[in-house]
């Protein structure tokens, strides 16, 4: 069993051993950033651990409201909805929008939160082949009844493969269906891609009417909880249509304060995101020289598959040499290649020397 003995960062202590850390989702290493942890400590001294009630009554406090205000500014929207877990964002969207669509169409490799959200929505659910717009088109033609409105939902970035959904193709397919909706789980895109870090819809130039996304603040942002940003009418609709945000306990105060500070830092320092993109480009170019096929994108998830190579043994060997990567067996998680893969996460705080050593040791291991 592995045990993390420090905050995650470019160098992390696991089982008492200091390693170059290429795992997880803390792409900016904000989880241990002194400014952010100080904000958490200051808030807990003033407001305690939490509100001990839901936000439907007296459960709001200045820290929770600050997260929503900062998130709205970050995403360039009128308002935002902050809730206890990013996992619940898809359920909130699908419940809140329930009067606007009839049938849900979901990528078969979507994250569990997408599929669970679809089940909670209590609407018909149709799967289409992974990232195949042509299959989506066929399913829409054969499964929809006259006058029914479709909603398509998928991951913006898939958590192990690192693939970006072909959202432009989906929008083109949906253009034939009046009032159709597109929803995106942007857990791995929030703060990471798009010129302003607003996620996959921004990155692909698709922000607009009937296009929605939910994100998490516990990954790149280093805080906790989920976020949906939009105009005031959307946020009101979600509050009325889903009981999840206001029937569940609020995000604990220190985590919310850390989140607000992280949003402030990332909004004011775009060079952090640029440094991440530079590291990703450098790492991907180096791995391509070893024969790995990796997409040209700023996504910090590198999915390494190598045919008949014992990838689990490669992970163990790297750990012994002071490098942490994650082996994921085929079928063990959403979007994992059938033969399994090593998932490498690149951080903005990784040095070129760390990336070079990772490349060298992977080359020796395969």
C-alpha positions in Angstrom: 0.0 0.0 0.0 1.2 3.5 -0.8 0.9 6.3 1.7 1.4 10.0 0.9 3.4 11.6 3.6 3.4 15.2 2.3 1.3 17.5 0.1 1.5 16.4 -3.6 4.0 18.4 -5.6 6.8 17.9 -8.1 8.7 16.3 -5.2 6.4 14.2 -2.9 7.1 11.9 0.1 5.5 8.5 -0.3 6.0 5.7 2.2 8.7 7.9 3.8 10.6 8.2 0.5 11.1 11.5 -1.4 10.2 10.9 -5.1 9.8 12.8 -8.3 6.0 12.7 -8.4 4.2 12.3 -11.8 0.8 11.2 -10.5 -2.5 12.6 -9.4 -4.3 15.7 -10.6 -2.6 18.6 -8.7 -1.3 20.1 -12.0 -0.1 23.4 -10.3 0.9 21.8 -7.0 -1.4 24.2 -5.2 -2.3 21.7 -2.6 0.8 22.6 -0.5 1.3 26.2 -1.7 2.0 28.3 1.4 -0.4 31.2 0.4 -3.2 28.7 0.0 -2.7 26.7 3.2 -2.4 30.0 5.1 -5.7 31.1 3.7 -7.2 27.9 5.0 -5.7 28.3 8.4 -6.8 31.9 8.7 -10.4 31.0 7.8 -10.8 28.1 10.1 -9.6 30.3 13.1 -12.4 32.8 12.2 -15.2 30.6 11.0 -14.5 27.1 12.4 -14.4 23.9 10.4 -17.8 24.3 8.8 -21.3 25.7 9.0 -22.9 22.5 10.4 -25.9 22.9 8.2 -26.9 23.0 4.5 -26.8 26.3 2.5 -30.6 26.3 2.3 -30.9 28.0 5.6 -28.2 29.8 7.6 -25.4 27.7 6.0 -23.9 30.5 3.9 -20.8 32.3 5.1 -18.4 34.9 3.6 -15.9 32.2 2.5 -18.4 30.1 0.5 -19.8 33.3 -1.1 -16.3 34.4 -2.0 -15.7 31.2 -3.9 -18.8 31.7 -6.0 -17.9 35.4 -6.7 -14.3 34.6 -7.6 -15.4 31.6 -9.8 -17.9 33.8 -11.7 -15.1 36.3 -12.4 -12.7 33.6 -13.4 -15.2 32.1 -15.8 -16.5 35.5 -17.0 -20.1 34.8 -16.0 -22.8 36.4 -14.0 -22.9 33.8 -11.3 -21.6 30.4 -10.1 -22.8 27.5 -8.0 -20.4 26.0 -5.5 -21.2 22.5 -4.0 -19.6 19.9 -1.9 -18.1 17.6 -4.5 -17.2 17.9 -8.2 -18.5 14.3 -8.6 -22.1 15.7 -8.2 -21.8 18.4 -10.9 -23.2 16.2 -13.7 -26.2 15.1 -11.6 -26.9 18.8 -10.8 -26.8 19.8 -14.4 -28.9 16.9 -15.6 -31.5 17.4 -12.8 -31.6 21.1 -13.1 -32.0 21.1 -16.9 -34.6 18.2 -16.9 -37.4 20.3 -18.3 -35.3 21.2 -21.3 -34.5 17.8 -22.8 -36.0 14.3 -23.2 -33.1 11.8 -23.8 -29.5 11.7 -22.6 -26.8 10.5 -25.0 -23.5 9.7 -23.2 -20.0 8.7 -24.4 -19.5 5.0 -23.3 -16.2 5.8 -21.7 -17.4 8.8 -19.7 -16.4 9.1 -16.0 -18.5 7.3 -13.4 -19.8 10.6 -12.3 -21.4 11.2 -15.7 -23.1 7.9 -15.7 -24.3 8.2 -12.1 -25.6 11.7 -12.9 -27.5 10.3 -15.8 -29.1 7.6 -13.7 -30.1 10.2 -11.0 -31.8 12.3 -13.7 -34.3 9.6 -14.4 -34.4 10.1 -18.1 -33.7 7.6 -20.9 -30.0 7.1 -21.4 -28.3 6.0 -24.7 -24.6 5.3 -25.0 -22.6 6.1 -28.1 -19.1 4.9 -29.0 -16.2 6.6 -27.4 -15.4 9.9 -29.2 -17.3 8.8 -32.3 -19.4 11.7 -33.6 -20.7 9.5 -36.5 -22.1 6.9 -34.0 -23.7 9.7 -32.0 -25.3 10.9 -35.2 -26.6 7.5 -35.9 -28.0 7.0 -32.4 -29.7 10.4 -32.5 -31.5 9.4 -35.7 -32.5 6.0 -34.6 -33.3 6.5 -30.9 -35.1 9.9 -30.8 -38.8 10.1 -31.3 -40.2 13.0 -33.3 -40.1 16.3 -31.3 -37.8 14.8 -28.6 -34.9 17.0 -27.5 -31.5 15.4 -27.0 -28.8 16.2 -24.4 -25.3 15.0 -25.1 -22.9 14.6 -22.1 -19.2 13.5 -22.0 -15.9 14.3 -20.4 -14.1 17.3 -21.6 -10.7 15.6 -20.9 -10.8 11.9 -20.2 -9.0 11.1 -16.9 -6.5 8.4 -18.0 -6.3 8.6 -21.8 -5.9 12.4 -21.7 -8.1 12.6 -24.8 -10.2 15.7 -25.5 -13.7 15.0 -26.6 -14.4 16.1 -30.2 -16.9 18.7 -29.0 -16.9 20.6 -32.3 -18.0 17.4 -34.1 -20.8 16.9 -31.5 -22.0 20.5 -32.0 -22.1 20.0 -35.7 -24.2 16.8 -35.2 -26.5 18.5 -32.8 -27.1 21.4 -35.1 -29.7 19.3 -36.8 -31.7 19.0 -33.6 -33.5 22.1 -32.5 -32.9 23.1 -28.8 -30.4 20.3 -28.3 -28.0 20.6 -25.3 -24.4 19.8 -24.7 -23.0 19.1 -21.2 -19.3 18.6 -20.4 -17.6 17.2 -17.3 -14.6 19.4 -17.1 -12.9 18.0 -14.0 -9.5 17.7 -15.7 -9.9 20.8 -17.8 -10.9 23.4 -15.2 -8.1 25.9 -14.7 -5.9 23.9 -17.2 -6.9 24.5 -20.8 -8.3 27.5 -22.6 -6.6 30.8 -22.8 -8.0 31.8 -19.4 -8.2 28.3 -18.0 -12.0 28.1 -18.4 -11.9 24.6 -19.7 -12.7 22.6 -22.9 -15.5 24.8 -24.2 -13.2 27.8 -24.1 -10.3 25.9 -25.5 -12.4 24.8 -28.5 -14.2 28.1 -29.0 -17.6 26.6 -28.2 -18.9 28.7 -25.3 -22.5 29.7 -26.0 -26.2 29.0 -25.6 -27.2 25.5 -24.5 -23.6 24.5 -23.8 -22.8 23.8 -20.2 -19.9 22.4 -18.1 -19.3 21.4 -14.5 -15.9 21.4 -13.0 -14.0 20.5 -9.8 -11.8 22.7 -7.7 -10.0 19.8 -6.0 -7.6 19.0 -8.8 -5.7 21.8 -10.6 -7.1 24.4 -8.2 -5.9 22.7 -5.1 -9.1 23.3 -3.1 -12.2 21.3 -2.8 -15.8 21.1 -4.2 -17.5 21.4 -7.5 -18.4 24.5 -9.6 -20.8 25.4 -12.3 -20.6 28.9 -13.8 -23.2 30.6 -15.9 -25.7 33.4 -16.1 -28.0 34.1 -13.1 -31.0 32.4 -14.8 -29.0 29.1 -15.1 -27.8 29.1 -11.5 -31.4 29.8 -10.3 -32.6 27.0 -12.5 -30.1 24.5 -11.1 -30.9 25.6 -7.5 -34.6 25.0 -8.1 -34.2 21.8 -10.2 -31.7 19.9 -8.1 -31.7 19.5 -4.4 -28.1 18.4 -4.2 -26.4 21.8 -3.7 -28.7 23.0 -0.9 -29.7 19.7 0.8 -26.1 18.6 1.2 -23.6 20.0 3.7 -21.5 22.9 2.6 -17.8 22.6 1.7 -15.7 22.8 4.9 -14.5 26.3 5.6 -10.7 25.7 5.3 -11.2 23.9 1.9 -13.4 26.7 0.7 -10.9 29.4 1.8 -8.1 27.5 0.0 -10.2 27.3 -3.1 -11.0 31.1 -3.1 -7.3 31.9 -2.7 -6.4 29.4 -5.5 -8.9 31.1 -7.9 -7.3 34.5 -7.0 -3.8 33.3 -7.7 -4.6 31.5 -11.0 -6.6 34.4 -12.3 -3.8 36.9 -11.6 -0.9 34.7 -12.7 -1.5 33.3 -16.2 2.2 32.5 -16.4 1.6 29.5 -14.2 -0.6 28.0 -16.8 1.9 28.8 -19.5 4.6 27.1 -17.6 2.4 24.0 -17.4 1.8 24.0 -21.1 5.5 24.4 -21.8 6.3 21.4 -19.6 3.6 19.3 -21.3 4.9 20.1 -24.8 8.4 19.3 -23.7 7.4 16.0 -22.1 5.2 14.9 -25.0 7.9 15.7 -27.6 10.4 13.6 -25.6 8.0 10.6 -25.2 7.2 10.7 -29.0 10.9 10.2 -29.6 10.6 6.9 -27.7 7.8 5.9 -30.0 4.7 6.8 -27.9 1.8 8.2 -29.7 0.6 11.3 -27.9 -1.8 14.0 -29.1 -0.8 17.6 -29.7 -2.6 19.3 -26.9 -1.8 21.1 -23.6 -3.5 18.4 -21.6 -1.1 17.4 -18.7 -2.2 13.7 -18.8 0.1 11.4 -20.7 -1.2 7.9 -21.4 1.7 5.5 -22.2 0.8 2.1 -23.6 3.5 -0.3 -24.8 2.1 -3.5 -26.3 3.4 -6.5 -24.5 5.6 -4.6 -22.0 4.8 -5.4 -18.3 3.8 -1.9 -17.4 3.2 -2.7 -13.7 6.8 -3.8 -13.5 7.8 -0.6 -15.1 5.9 1.4 -12.4 7.6 -0.7 -9.7 11.1 -0.1 -11.2 10.6 3.6 -11.5 9.5 3.8 -7.9 12.7 2.1 -6.8 14.6 4.7 -8.7 12.7 7.6 -7.0 10.0 8.3 -9.6 6.3 7.9 -9.0 4.0 7.1 -12.0 0.7 5.2 -12.0 0.0 1.9 -13.7 -3.7 1.5 -14.5 -4.9 -2.0 -15.8 -7.2 -2.2 -18.7 -10.8 -1.9 -17.5 -9.8 -0.6 -14.1 -11.0 3.0 -14.7 -12.8 5.0 -17.4 -11.0 5.6 -20.6 -8.1 3.2 -20.0 -6.8 1.4 -23.1 -7.6 -2.3 -23.2 -4.0 -3.3 -22.6 -3.6 -0.9 -19.7 -1.4 2.1 -19.4 1.0 4.1 -17.4 -0.6 7.5 -16.6 1.9 10.3 -16.3 0.8 13.7 -14.8 2.9 16.7 -15.7 2.9 19.7 -13.3 3.8 23.3 -13.8 6.4 22.9 -11.0 8.3 20.0 -12.6 11.8 21.0 -13.8 13.2 20.0 -17.2 15.7 17.8 -15.3 13.0 15.9 -13.6 11.2 15.3 -16.9 14.5 14.3 -18.6 15.1 11.7 -15.8 11.6 10.3 -16.2 12.1 9.9 -19.9 15.5 8.2 -19.4 14.2 5.7 -16.8 11.1 4.9 -18.9 13.3 4.2 -21.9 15.4 1.9 -19.8 12.3 0.2 -18.4 10.6 -0.6 -21.7 
